[in-house]
Amino acid sequence: MTTEAPPATTSVSTTARQLWTRTRGVALAVALLLAAAVTIAVIRSDTRHGNLDPRSADPQGSRAVAELLADRGVSTRVVTTLDEARAAVAPDTTLLVAVPDLLTADQQNRLHATTAESGGRTVLIAAGSASVERLAPGVTADPVTSPDSTLIPDCDLPAARRAGTADTGGIRYTTTHLEADQCYRSERLATLIRVPQPSGSGDTIVLGAPDILHNEHLDEQGNASLALQLLGSRPHLVWYLPSLSDASATDTGDDKTLVDLLPSGWLWGTLQLFIAAAVAALWRARRLGPLVPEKLPVAIRASETVEGRARLYRKANARDRAAAVLRSTTRTRLAPLVGVPVARAHTPEALLPALSAHLHGDGQPLQSLLFGPPPSDDKALIALADQLDALEREVRRS
C-alpha cells in the first residue's frame, strides 16, 4: 500500500525578506533625510541659542557683560514684552533693545514715544533702516555694511576714547543731528552714534553690531570697556529681548487688508517673475526651431485625403473655406491654359481678360464664378463645384 504525498503549495504572500528588498532604498533615503534635518537643527540651535541673552553663557550670549555690570553695582533685568519695557523706562535706567527689527512699526512708535523724554538712556543694537528711523528719528542706516569689524573711535565721546579700538563694525549710520557724537567710522560713516535727548539729561545710542556684548568677543580689543561704559552709566539696566509672542505685536489698533500685509516689494517681485516667465517661454520656443516635415508611415490616396478634408469642412459648415479652395485650385489650373503665369492666376485683371478672349465670351459670369462671394448653402456649393468643373473642361476643349 502506497501513500501519495500531498501536493506542494505555492505561497503568493510577500515575505519579510522580499518586503525589505523592495523598500530598503526608500527607507535608506528617509533615514538620510532625517539625519540631515537633525544635524542642521543641532548646528543652527548651537549657533543661535541664547543670542544676546544676559542669562546665557553660550558664545553668542551676554552673561559675561551682565556679571561685570553686577560687580559694579548695576542691576540687570530681562523683559520680553513692550509693556514691561515701557513701564521700566526711567531717568536712572538704561534700556537696551537687543533686536529692534523684531518690533512692529506700531511697537517701535510706542516705544519711542516713551523713551523720547524719559531722561534715561536707550541703546539700540544693530537697528535696520526702518526701525532706526522710528526709534531714533534723524538717524539713517546705510544699506552697505562696514567691510571691517574692528575700528578706532575717531570721535570725542569719552566712553569711546577710553575704550579705544572695538568690534563695532556692522551697520553704518548717518544722522542729521548736529550735536550727535559719531564714532568708529568705516569709510566716513559711523557705526556708533549717540544722539542726546532734547531735555539734555537722556540720550539714544545706536550701535551697528552686537559683537561687543557677546561672550566670545568680550575680552577682545576694547569691547568690554565700551560695553560697560555704554550700559553702566545708570544704576539700572533693562535688557529688552523682543518676542514674537508679545500680544502688543498683533494689537495694532487698526484694521489692515490683505494688500497691507503683503511685503513692500511684492509688486516688484511679481513683475520680475512675469519677466522671467516670458524670457523662459521665449527661450523654449526658440529651441523648437522650424517645423520639419515627416514622412507618413503609410501611403494615403489623394481621393481619401480630399474626402476627409471635405467632411471636416462640412462638419464645421465652412462653405466659404471650401469654395475658396475650389476656386483657387481651378484658377491655378486654368492660368497656364490661357497663357497667364501661375503667379498671376489669382489676379482678376490678368486672368479674366485672357479667359474671355479664349472662350470668346463675356467676362462678367467668369468674374462671379471665379472671384464671387461664398455660397449660402450646401446646394449652392455643389452647383459652384459643377460650374467650375464645366468651365475647366470647356477651356481644355477649346
Secondary structure, 3 states (H helix, E strand, C coil): CCCCCCCCCCCCCCCHHHHHHHHHHHHHHHHHHHHHHHHHHHHHHHHHCCCCCCCCCCCCCCHHHHHHHHHCCCEEEEECCHHHHHHHCCCCEEEEECCHHHCCHHHHHHHHHHHCCCCCEEEEECCCHHHHHHHCCCEEECCCCCCCCCECCCCCCHHHHHHCCECCCCCCEEECCCCCEEEEEECCEEEEEEEECCCCCCEEEEECCCHHHCCCCCCCCCHHHHHHHHHCCCCEEEEECCCCCCHHHCCCCCCCCHHHHCCCCHHHHHHHHHHHHHHHHHHHHHHHCCCCCCCCCCCCCHHHHHHHHHHHHHHCCCHHHHHHHHHHHHHHHHHHHCCCCHHHCCCHHHHHHHHHHHHCCCCHHHHHHHHCCCCCCHHHHHHHHHHHHHHHHHHHHC
